[in-house]
């Protein structure tokens, strides 16, 4: 499954650093990219290992709440 977020105002250097650590260690995350200058986040994950709800909760603890994302797609 893929989660793409565009225009993530909370995506600062500090939040990106926390997300990198989190996503790098979270079971089920297959790959991810964070682009600060365009405030984009792309996460590919195995929904057998990681539910979307859990992913969103973990992102929130890193300072990237789903509520603060202007545009997102779940594929």
Secondary structure as GFF3:
##gff-version 3
##sequence-region A 1 75
A	DSSP	beta_strand	2	8	.	.	.	ID=ss1
A	DSSP	alpha_helix	13	25	.	.	.	ID=ss2
A	DSSP	beta_strand	29	35	.	.	.	ID=ss3
A	DSSP	beta_strand	40	45	.	.	.	ID=ss4
A	DSSP	alpha_helix	52	61	.	.	.	ID=ss5
A	DSSP	three_ten_helix	66	68	.	.	.	ID=ss6
A	DSSP	beta_strand	69	74	.	.	.	ID=ss7
###
